[in-house]
């Protein structure tokens, strides 16, 4: 069974109806049908949460969490162990945010494709690491 890991920008695209959101929505629908698995690091979900909280309000941010909880997205909230070490290795090796290092680490550890549109952020990683990227725009 295939696995996908959502970066924050993937969830934001769906929430805002941005270009490429249909591709992300298709992956979420596949996970809802049981055809695939979809994951998101708690660190990447935090990126989305604080952005919604800052732009809107607490109720809207809490509604986001409720929607994610009722979706097929598995939120990985344990960041110790292999995920912790891999994120640390990536953060020390590439110029990327801490949250991005967790997204890539999760793709590596789980053997899934990272769903993102952040070409610029992951350009060097895509050239040097054995990570599959699922670019949605």
Secondary structure as UniProt FT lines:
FT   STRAND          3..6
FT   HELIX           8..16
FT   TURN            19..20
FT   HELIX           21..32
FT   TURN            33..34
FT   STRAND          37..41
FT   HELIX           42..55
FT   HELIX           58..69
FT   STRAND          73..76
FT   HELIX           82..93
FT   HELIX           98..110
FT   STRAND          113..116
FT   HELIX           119..128
FT   STRAND          132..135
//
